[in-house]
Amino acid sequence: MGLVFIQLNIVLKLMFYQLRNKDGGRSIYSKGAIIFENGKPRHYVRRKVKIESVGNWESKIHIRYPSGWKFSVPNRDIFLKLTLLLKTRN
């Protein structure tokens, strides 16, 4: 499961989560919202949002984790690239 909450500025907040099926595909339960300045959310289902892993790092016990993501909501002209500043944990 992946969860992202980003407060871009005081007028826009993004919150999305992406669940994976056993086969690695996106679950139909993946969804999220954009929260506007007035506090009103606009809910999005998985087909309207794209979250893609970019790069990875390997832990000391040889487990691979994403080190960045491309996140987009095309119909809202939102395109972000998120990168970890610290790529090692454990």
C-alpha positions, 0 to 999 in steps of 0.5 A: 500500500502507498499513501501520499498526503501533500500540502502544496500551499494553503489553498490545495491539499492532495491525499491519495492511496494506492493499494496493490492486488496480489498480482501487483496491479492497482486495486479498485479500492485505490482512491483519494481527494483534492481538498480546496481552500474552502475545505471542500474535497473533490474525490477521485477514483483510481482511473483518474490518478496516476502514481508511478514508482521511479527508481528504487533503493535496496535495504541492508536486508535486500528488500527493494523500495521505491525512491521516488514517484511520478504523481499526476491528476491530468484533468486538473493539470497536476503533475508532480515528481516526488523524490526521497531525500533520505534513501536508506532506513533500517 
